[in-house]
Amino acid sequence: MGILGVNRIRDELAWDGNTPVKQQRMMLSLTWDHRAIDGAPAAAFLGTVRDLLEAPYRLLI
């Protein structure tokens, strides 16, 4: 059992070499009981959630 936290999308400043670039970022967090599952499957799950949020059209395929 776990709790998935999804924050809002916000504009941030990132750097591409010496050039500032505007990016959109959203933070994800996952809390789980280490007694129930190891951290590796939970991290893999969070990575899958991230990948699907970055390319939502993949949910349709």
Secondary structure, 3 states (H helix, E strand, C coil): CEEEEECCCEEEEEEECCEEEEEEECCEEEEECCCCCCHHHHHHHHHHHHHHHHCHHHHCC
